[in-house]
């Protein structure tokens, strides 16, 4: 299911683990490109450590066509925070088609508005996130689509609700696409467990890894709590 969800770079290109690679989608599959079908995924920006949540265009990417040709594409990908970027995509059920900047223009959405809508659509289609016990003092965030669990890092409504129980803040890790775990910022034992678990999950994630950093949610926003590993 996870591999099937990793998605189209354009109408005929599937987005792979890294921004430089692509493969063909099912030629008979059409993905609806309406505002109600827009969702968001997180991906790794290797070597980056962006200090704030402002969205910055990722820039043009190079993709390889099935016939071996390489082309440059503009996508609605944005550098986000730490070593992560977001990709705005249209949900095709078994595949995800990347939105292009002209898709956002057609839908009359700014990147920030598109992100807010994408998170709302994620909650509507795949359910609101839930915090469930994981290991020891740590909790894991889950929805109805395990491979999209990491996208709930972007669900500010969920984190504001969690923060009401943890006034000192929340520290979260997003080591892989199906993994989003967190601990109370004031719990030293939990933070030690989070560091260990996040590092192990990231090291073992292979092509599904997202971030080697830890992030602090406090006062309604995310910041980098522990920088990404040096590459």
C-alpha positions as CSV (number, residue, x, y, z in Angstrom):
1,X,0.0,0.0,0.0
2,X,2.8,2.4,0.9
3,X,4.6,1.9,-2.4
4,X,1.4,2.3,-4.4
5,X,0.7,5.6,-2.7
6,X,4.0,7.2,-3.8
7,X,2.8,9.2,-6.4
8,X,2.6,11.1,-9.6
9,X,5.0,14.0,-10.3
10,X,2.7,15.1,-13.1
11,X,-0.1,13.6,-15.1
12,X,2.1,10.8,-16.3
13,X,4.9,10.7,-13.8
14,X,5.0,9.1,-10.4
15,X,6.9,10.7,-7.6
16,X,9.5,8.5,-6.1
17,X,11.5,8.7,-2.9
18,X,13.8,11.5,-4.0
19,X,13.0,14.5,-6.2
20,X,15.2,13.4,-9.0
21,X,13.5,10.1,-9.8
22,X,10.2,9.1,-11.3
23,X,8.3,6.2,-12.8
24,X,5.2,5.7,-14.8
25,X,1.7,5.6,-13.3
26,X,-1.1,3.3,-14.6
27,X,-1.9,4.9,-18.0
28,X,-5.6,4.2,-17.5
29,X,-5.7,6.0,-14.1
30,X,-7.0,9.5,-14.0
31,X,-6.6,11.5,-10.8
32,X,-9.2,14.2,-10.0
33,X,-7.5,17.6,-9.7
34,X,-10.2,19.4,-7.7
35,X,-9.8,21.4,-4.5
36,X,-11.6,18.7,-2.6
37,X,-9.0,16.1,-3.7
38,X,-6.0,18.1,-2.5
39,X,-3.9,16.6,0.3
40,X,-0.3,17.0,1.6
41,X,2.6,14.8,2.3
42,X,6.0,15.5,4.0
43,X,9.3,14.5,2.5
44,X,12.9,14.8,3.4
45,X,15.2,17.7,2.3
46,X,18.5,16.1,2.9
47,X,21.1,18.4,4.3
48,X,18.7,21.3,5.1
49,X,17.9,22.8,8.5
50,X,15.2,25.5,7.9
51,X,14.5,27.3,11.2
52,X,10.9,28.3,10.7
53,X,7.6,27.2,9.2
54,X,7.3,29.7,6.4
55,X,6.8,28.1,3.0
56,X,9.5,28.6,0.5
57,X,9.3,27.2,-3.1
58,X,11.4,24.1,-3.5
59,X,12.4,25.1,-7.0
60,X,12.3,23.1,-10.2
61,X,13.0,19.4,-10.0
62,X,14.5,17.0,-12.5
63,X,12.6,13.9,-13.4
64,X,13.3,10.9,-15.6
65,X,10.7,9.8,-18.1
66,X,10.1,6.1,-18.8
67,X,12.0,6.4,-22.0
68,X,15.1,7.7,-20.2
69,X,14.7,11.4,-21.1
70,X,15.2,13.9,-18.3
71,X,13.0,17.0,-17.9
72,X,12.7,19.9,-15.5
73,X,9.3,20.3,-13.7
74,X,7.8,23.0,-11.5
75,X,5.8,21.4,-8.7
76,X,3.9,22.7,-5.7
77,X,6.6,21.6,-3.3
78,X,7.8,23.9,-0.5
79,X,10.7,23.9,2.0
80,X,9.0,23.7,5.3
81,X,10.9,23.2,8.6
82,X,14.2,21.5,9.5
83,X,15.1,18.9,6.9
84,X,11.5,18.5,5.7
85,X,9.5,19.9,2.7
86,X,5.8,19.5,1.8
87,X,4.3,18.3,-1.4
88,X,0.8,19.3,-2.3
89,X,-0.8,16.4,-4.1
90,X,-4.1,15.2,-5.5
91,X,-5.3,11.9,-4.0
92,X,-5.9,9.1,-6.5
93,X,-6.6,6.4,-3.9
94,X,-3.7,4.1,-5.1
95,X,-1.5,7.0,-6.2
96,X,-0.9,10.7,-5.5
97,X,-0.4,13.2,-8.3
98,X,1.7,16.2,-7.5
99,X,0.0,19.6,-7.9
100,X,1.7,22.1,-10.1
101,X,1.9,25.8,-9.4
102,X,-0.7,26.4,-12.2
103,X,-3.1,24.0,-10.3
104,X,-3.0,26.3,-7.3
105,X,-3.6,29.3,-9.6
106,X,-6.6,27.5,-11.2
107,X,-8.0,26.8,-7.8
108,X,-7.3,30.3,-6.6
109,X,-5.2,29.2,-3.6
110,X,-2.1,30.6,-2.1
111,X,0.4,28.0,-0.9
112,X,-0.7,28.7,2.7
113,X,-4.4,28.4,1.8
114,X,-3.7,25.2,-0.2
115,X,-1.9,23.7,2.8
116,X,-4.8,24.5,5.2
117,X,-7.3,23.0,2.7
118,X,-5.1,19.9,2.2
119,X,-5.0,19.2,5.9
120,X,-8.7,19.6,6.2
121,X,-9.2,17.2,3.3
122,X,-6.9,14.7,4.9
123,X,-9.0,14.8,8.1
124,X,-12.2,14.5,6.1
125,X,-11.1,11.5,4.0
126,X,-8.7,9.6,6.4
127,X,-10.1,10.7,9.7
128,X,-8.9,13.0,12.5
129,X,-5.6,12.0,14.0
130,X,-5.5,10.2,17.3
131,X,-2.7,10.0,19.9
132,X,-2.3,6.4,21.1
133,X,0.2,4.9,23.5
134,X,3.2,3.6,21.8
135,X,6.2,2.5,23.9
136,X,6.8,3.6,27.5
137,X,5.9,7.3,27.9
138,X,5.8,8.0,24.1
139,X,2.7,8.4,22.0
140,X,2.1,7.8,18.3
141,X,-0.2,9.7,16.0
142,X,-2.4,7.6,13.8
143,X,-5.2,8.0,11.2
144,X,-7.0,5.6,8.9
145,X,-4.1,5.6,6.4
146,X,-0.9,4.5,8.1
147,X,1.4,5.7,5.3
148,X,0.0,9.2,5.6
149,X,0.4,9.4,9.4
150,X,3.4,11.8,9.1
151,X,1.1,14.4,7.3
152,X,-0.6,14.9,10.7
153,X,2.5,16.8,11.8
154,X,0.8,19.6,9.8
155,X,-2.5,19.4,11.6
156,X,-2.3,22.4,13.9
157,X,-5.7,21.8,15.3
158,X,-4.6,18.5,16.6
159,X,-1.4,19.8,18.2
160,X,-3.2,22.8,19.8
161,X,-5.4,20.3,21.6
162,X,-2.4,18.2,22.7
163,X,-0.6,21.3,23.9
164,X,-3.5,22.1,26.3
165,X,-2.4,19.0,28.3
166,X,1.3,19.9,28.1
167,X,1.9,23.6,28.8
168,X,5.7,23.2,28.6
169,X,5.3,22.1,25.0
170,X,5.5,18.9,22.9
171,X,8.5,17.4,21.2
172,X,7.8,15.3,18.1
173,X,9.8,13.1,15.7
174,X,8.9,12.4,12.1
175,X,11.5,9.7,11.2
176,X,9.5,8.0,8.5
177,X,6.3,8.3,6.5
178,X,4.3,6.0,8.7
179,X,5.8,7.2,11.9
180,X,4.9,10.3,14.0
181,X,5.7,10.0,17.7
182,X,5.9,12.6,20.5
183,X,6.5,13.2,24.1
184,X,5.9,16.0,26.7
185,X,8.7,18.5,26.6
186,X,8.9,18.6,30.4
187,X,9.4,14.8,30.7
188,X,13.2,14.1,30.6
189,X,12.7,10.3,30.6
190,X,10.3,10.5,27.7
191,X,12.6,12.8,25.8
192,X,15.5,10.4,26.2
193,X,13.3,7.6,24.9
194,X,12.1,9.7,22.0
195,X,15.7,10.5,20.9
196,X,16.6,6.9,20.9
197,X,13.5,5.7,19.2
198,X,13.5,8.4,16.5
199,X,17.1,7.7,15.6
200,X,16.5,4.0,15.3
201,X,13.4,4.5,13.2
202,X,15.1,7.0,10.9
203,X,18.1,4.7,10.5
204,X,15.9,1.8,9.5
205,X,13.5,3.6,7.3
206,X,15.4,3.4,4.1
207,X,13.6,5.1,1.3
208,X,10.6,6.1,3.5
209,X,12.6,8.3,5.9
210,X,11.5,11.9,6.4
211,X,13.4,13.7,9.2
212,X,16.3,13.1,11.6
213,X,15.5,16.2,13.7
214,X,13.2,16.6,16.7
215,X,10.6,19.4,16.7
216,X,9.1,21.5,19.5
217,X,5.4,22.6,19.4
218,X,4.8,25.5,21.7
219,X,2.8,28.8,21.6
220,X,1.0,27.5,18.6
221,X,3.9,26.9,16.3
222,X,6.7,24.4,15.5
223,X,10.4,25.0,15.8
224,X,13.5,22.8,15.5
225,X,14.3,21.3,18.9
226,X,17.2,19.1,17.9
227,X,18.9,19.8,14.6
228,X,19.0,17.1,11.8
229,X,21.9,14.8,11.6
230,X,24.9,16.0,9.6
231,X,25.1,14.2,6.3
